[in-house]
Amino acid sequence: MKKIVLLALAAVVGFSSCTGTKSIKNFTEKDSVAYALGTDLGAYLRNLDSTLNLNVVQQGIVDAVNGEEKINKEDAYAFLNEYFMVRIPQRNLEESTKFLEKVAAENENVKATASGLLYEVVEMGDTTAMPTDLSDEVFVNYKGTLKDGVVFDQNDSIRFRLGQVVQGWQEGLQLVGKGGKINLWIPPHLGYGSQARGKIKANDALVFEVELLDVTPAPTK
């Protein structure tokens, strides 16, 4: 989590490698540096947590520049690490669990596997052409959303081996045949777990709408 605290330093290093860059319009050279650093930090904070109180962020920056920090660096590192690596994942796990319980309770068509995957077969498809091996190649259309409905990934007509995707997909796609459609509600332990990836936060439940267009069985050995 030192990356958060040392972001400004990283930004300066990045700027130093650029040559021939002009100052920002209507800013002096010094103010261009200040604005560029602020833009870089702001973009990082937006991706990290857009709900942070920017007035307090500003207070922390001013206090640090003036040598009047209310917390030393070591304690800041420890707090940020505990907050982002422990508190947030635990909070997300609790929210994901409640979300999945609500999905299961409110939709009588949703079923669960022994591993905890929730699924709804919209169209079964050809049951004589179902993926059965992680080396099978599948050809799909899909849309992935978070529990709040935000789309984090979407693709049409994409091919990949079944073993290349998260366990929730591996299980779910073996429940329909060619031409079938299935909705998947993937708990964190069958998705990316405590690892955050882009819009996906640690311990996020994932929702997918998948259409299985084709299946190519793995070559026989």
Kinemage of the C-alpha trace (Angstrom):
@kinemage 1
@onewidth
@group {chain A} dominant
@subgroup {mainchain}
@vectorlist {calphas} color= white
{ca met a 1} P 0.000 0.000 0.000
{ca lys a 2} L 3.052 2.252 -0.077
{ca lys a 3} L 2.048 2.958 -3.678
{ca ile a 4} L -0.679 5.289 -2.406
{ca val a 5} L 1.629 7.321 -0.213
{ca leu a 6} L 4.467 7.433 -2.738
{ca leu a 7} L 2.264 8.251 -5.729
{ca ala a 8} L 3.552 11.798 -6.065
{ca leu a 9} L 7.139 10.566 -6.242
{ca ala a 10} L 6.225 8.068 -8.944
{ca ala a 11} L 4.528 10.824 -10.902
{ca val a 12} L 7.630 13.031 -10.759
{ca val a 13} L 9.791 10.164 -12.011
{ca gly a 14} L 7.360 9.602 -14.876
{ca phe a 15} L 7.378 13.276 -15.837
{ca ser a 16} L 11.189 13.418 -15.792
{ca ser a 17} L 11.352 10.830 -18.571
{ca cys a 18} L 9.314 13.039 -20.937
{ca thr a 19} L 11.163 15.518 -23.115
{ca gly a 20} L 9.893 18.571 -24.939
{ca thr a 21} L 6.630 18.799 -22.990
{ca lys a 22} L 5.244 22.337 -22.774
{ca ser a 23} L 3.742 23.918 -19.696
{ca ile a 24} L -0.018 23.639 -19.331
{ca lys a 25} L -1.915 26.476 -20.966
{ca asn a 26} L -2.471 29.482 -18.676
{ca phe a 27} L -0.110 28.010 -16.035
{ca thr a 28} L 3.460 28.873 -15.190
{ca glu a 29} L 6.000 26.055 -15.262
{ca lys a 30} L 5.737 25.571 -11.491
{ca asp a 31} L 1.945 25.637 -11.560
{ca ser a 32} L 1.982 23.188 -14.480
{ca val a 33} L 3.952 20.760 -12.320
{ca ala a 34} L 1.492 21.272 -9.452
{ca tyr a 35} L -1.558 20.784 -11.651
{ca ala a 36} L -0.109 17.734 -13.381
{ca leu a 37} L 0.671 16.128 -10.016
{ca gly a 38} L -2.844 16.945 -8.831
{ca thr a 39} L -4.364 15.457 -11.988
{ca asp a 40} L -2.334 12.284 -11.600
{ca leu a 41} L -3.277 11.936 -7.943
{ca gly a 42} L -6.929 12.749 -8.666
{ca ala a 43} L -7.170 10.076 -11.372
{ca tyr a 44} L -5.647 7.520 -9.010
{ca leu a 45} L -8.030 8.456 -6.201
{ca arg a 46} L -11.012 8.284 -8.567
{ca asn a 47} L -10.158 4.684 -9.393
{ca leu a 48} L -9.281 3.869 -5.792
{ca asp a 49} L -12.363 5.349 -4.121
{ca ser a 50} L -14.304 8.181 -5.756
{ca thr a 51} L -16.219 8.826 -2.505
{ca leu a 52} L -13.184 10.103 -0.587
{ca asn a 53} L -13.566 13.573 0.925
{ca leu a 54} L -11.278 15.700 -1.242
{ca asn a 55} L -11.166 18.454 1.356
{ca val a 56} L -9.571 16.024 3.791
{ca val a 57} L -7.218 14.753 1.074
{ca gln a 58} L -6.181 18.364 0.466
{ca gln a 59} L -5.665 18.890 4.208
{ca gly a 60} L -3.390 15.835 4.323
{ca ile a 61} L -1.318 17.127 1.398
{ca val a 62} L -0.963 20.618 2.890
{ca asp a 63} L -0.048 19.226 6.311
{ca ala a 64} L 2.575 16.923 4.794
{ca val a 65} L 4.129 19.716 2.696
{ca asn a 66} L 4.297 21.921 5.797
{ca gly a 67} L 5.707 19.135 7.961
{ca glu a 68} L 2.624 19.142 10.188
{ca glu a 69} L 1.311 15.608 9.552
{ca lys a 70} L -1.128 14.247 12.111
{ca ile a 71} L 0.192 10.733 11.424
{ca asn a 72} L 3.720 9.552 10.663
{ca lys a 73} L 4.585 7.627 7.503
{ca glu a 74} L 4.901 4.254 9.202
{ca asp a 75} L 1.480 4.570 10.844
{ca ala a 76} L -0.018 5.836 7.569
{ca tyr a 77} L 1.339 2.784 5.703
{ca ala a 78} L 0.005 0.455 8.385
{ca phe a 79} L -3.442 2.073 8.421
{ca leu a 80} L -3.826 2.111 4.627
{ca asn a 81} L -2.652 -1.475 4.339
{ca glu a 82} L -5.104 -2.639 7.028
{ca tyr a 83} L -7.968 -0.611 5.523
{ca phe a 84} L -7.552 -1.703 1.907
{ca met a 85} L -6.278 -5.236 2.487
{ca val a 86} L -8.469 -6.242 5.447
{ca arg a 87} L -11.440 -3.962 6.121
{ca ile a 88} L -12.553 -3.385 2.524
{ca pro a 89} L -12.284 -7.059 1.426
{ca gln a 90} L -14.203 -8.160 4.540
{ca arg a 91} L -16.892 -5.551 3.951
{ca asn a 92} L -17.205 -6.558 0.283
{ca leu a 93} L -17.437 -10.229 1.244
{ca glu a 94} L -20.323 -9.517 3.601
{ca glu a 95} L -22.110 -7.444 0.947
{ca ser a 96} L -21.554 -10.120 -1.704
{ca thr a 97} L -22.930 -12.815 0.597
{ca lys a 98} L -26.094 -10.789 1.266
{ca phe a 99} L -26.488 -10.060 -2.453
{ca leu a 100} L -26.267 -13.740 -3.418
{ca glu a 101} L -28.666 -14.756 -0.648
{ca lys a 102} L -31.173 -12.216 -1.957
{ca val a 103} L -30.806 -13.467 -5.545
{ca ala a 104} L -31.434 -17.060 -4.434
{ca ala a 105} L -34.418 -16.096 -2.285
{ca glu a 106} L -36.159 -13.891 -4.846
{ca asn a 107} L -35.818 -16.020 -8.011
{ca glu a 108} L -37.346 -19.490 -7.934
{ca asn a 109} L -35.548 -20.403 -11.182
{ca val a 110} L -32.103 -19.918 -9.657
{ca lys a 111} L -30.318 -23.093 -8.594
{ca ala a 112} L -27.077 -23.645 -6.709
{ca thr a 113} L -24.212 -26.056 -7.228
{ca ala a 114} L -22.388 -27.757 -4.368
{ca ser a 115} L -19.610 -25.155 -4.661
{ca gly a 116} L -22.004 -22.238 -4.174
{ca leu a 117} L -22.404 -21.118 -7.800
{ca leu a 118} L -25.876 -19.735 -8.512
{ca tyr a 119} L -27.224 -20.230 -12.008
{ca glu a 120} L -30.340 -19.958 -14.134
{ca val a 121} L -30.597 -21.878 -17.387
{ca val a 122} L -32.442 -19.571 -19.787
{ca glu a 123} L -32.136 -21.950 -22.749
{ca met a 124} L -30.627 -25.411 -22.401
{ca gly a 125} L -29.319 -25.683 -25.954
{ca asp a 126} L -28.059 -28.907 -27.520
{ca thr a 127} L -27.315 -31.309 -24.695
{ca thr a 128} L -25.302 -33.522 -27.061
{ca ala a 129} L -22.826 -30.657 -27.515
{ca met a 130} L -21.855 -29.540 -24.024
{ca pro a 131} L -18.393 -28.608 -22.754
{ca thr a 132} L -17.144 -31.395 -20.488
{ca asp a 133} L -13.403 -30.805 -20.290
{ca leu a 134} L -11.389 -27.733 -19.281
{ca ser a 135} L -9.449 -28.104 -22.536
{ca asp a 136} L -12.644 -27.717 -24.592
{ca glu a 137} L -12.869 -24.482 -26.572
{ca val a 138} L -16.031 -22.423 -26.178
{ca phe a 139} L -17.377 -19.678 -28.442
{ca val a 140} L -19.562 -17.225 -26.520
{ca asn a 141} L -21.309 -13.902 -26.188
{ca tyr a 142} L -21.316 -12.559 -22.627
{ca lys a 143} L -21.859 -9.562 -20.386
{ca gly a 144} L -20.416 -9.258 -16.899
{ca thr a 145} L -21.823 -6.936 -14.247
{ca leu a 146} L -21.140 -6.191 -10.600
{ca lys a 147} L -23.776 -6.596 -7.908
{ca asp a 148} L -24.785 -2.953 -8.372
{ca gly a 149} L -25.430 -3.518 -12.094
{ca val a 150} L -22.294 -1.779 -13.385
{ca val a 151} L -20.966 -3.501 -16.527
{ca phe a 152} L -17.281 -4.359 -16.121
{ca asp a 153} L -16.803 -6.568 -19.168
{ca gln a 154} L -18.660 -7.485 -22.343
{ca asn a 155} L -17.741 -9.412 -25.478
{ca asp a 156} L -19.439 -10.894 -28.491
{ca ser a 157} L -18.161 -13.860 -30.479
{ca ile a 158} L -15.062 -14.634 -28.427
{ca arg a 159} L -13.280 -17.997 -28.177
{ca phe a 160} L -11.231 -19.418 -25.330
{ca arg a 161} L -10.481 -22.667 -23.576
{ca leu a 162} L -12.746 -23.361 -20.639
{ca gly a 163} L -9.755 -23.732 -18.330
{ca gln a 164} L -8.701 -20.138 -19.012
{ca val a 165} L -11.581 -18.595 -17.067
{ca val a 166} L -12.607 -18.426 -13.410
{ca gln a 167} L -14.049 -21.489 -11.707
{ca gly a 168} L -17.580 -20.091 -11.756
{ca trp a 169} L -17.471 -20.021 -15.561
{ca gln a 170} L -15.903 -23.468 -15.721
{ca glu a 171} L -18.782 -24.926 -13.746
{ca gly a 172} L -21.532 -22.860 -15.298
{ca leu a 173} L -20.781 -23.493 -18.961
{ca gln a 174} L -20.852 -27.234 -18.395
{ca leu a 175} L -24.540 -26.886 -17.483
{ca val a 176} L -25.723 -25.854 -20.973
{ca gly a 177} L -25.215 -27.041 -24.527
{ca lys a 178} L -24.429 -25.390 -27.817
{ca gly a 179} L -26.933 -22.609 -28.478
{ca gly a 180} L -27.827 -22.399 -24.795
{ca lys a 181} L -28.049 -19.354 -22.570
{ca ile a 182} L -27.265 -19.202 -18.859
{ca asn a 183} L -27.110 -16.571 -16.151
{ca leu a 184} L -24.394 -16.977 -13.537
{ca trp a 185} L -24.044 -15.408 -10.082
{ca ile a 186} L -20.490 -16.152 -9.046
{ca pro a 187} L -19.443 -15.893 -5.383
{ca pro a 188} L -15.982 -14.430 -4.711
{ca his a 189} L -14.280 -17.783 -4.066
{ca leu a 190} L -15.316 -18.936 -7.551
{ca gly a 191} L -14.297 -15.644 -9.138
{ca tyr a 192} L -11.284 -13.480 -8.339
{ca gly a 193} L -11.432 -13.884 -4.572
{ca ser a 194} L -9.692 -11.169 -2.591
{ca gln a 195} L -7.810 -9.925 -5.665
{ca ala a 196} L -9.127 -6.644 -7.086
{ca arg a 197} L -9.102 -6.319 -10.876
{ca gly a 198} L -10.059 -2.986 -12.438
{ca lys a 199} L -13.697 -2.284 -11.579
{ca ile a 200} L -13.880 -5.579 -9.682
{ca lys a 201} L -13.157 -5.040 -6.000
{ca ala a 202} L -11.747 -7.604 -3.614
{ca asn a 203} L -14.371 -10.262 -2.786
{ca asp a 204} L -16.899 -8.972 -5.296
{ca ala a 205} L -19.716 -11.247 -6.440
{ca leu a 206} L -19.935 -11.319 -10.242
{ca val a 207} L -22.955 -11.654 -12.518
{ca phe a 208} L -22.744 -12.972 -16.075
{ca glu a 209} L -25.197 -13.433 -18.916
{ca val a 210} L -23.670 -16.008 -21.268
{ca glu a 211} L -24.739 -17.406 -24.628
{ca leu a 212} L -22.833 -20.524 -25.666
{ca leu a 213} L -22.579 -20.273 -29.451
{ca asp a 214} L -20.389 -23.285 -30.091
{ca val a 215} L -18.213 -25.905 -28.443
{ca thr a 216} L -15.052 -27.455 -29.851
{ca pro a 217} L -14.057 -30.565 -27.910
{ca ala a 218} L -10.462 -30.923 -26.794
{ca pro a 219} L -8.323 -33.012 -29.179
{ca thr a 220} L -8.282 -36.675 -28.195
{ca lys a 221} L -4.940 -37.893 -26.921
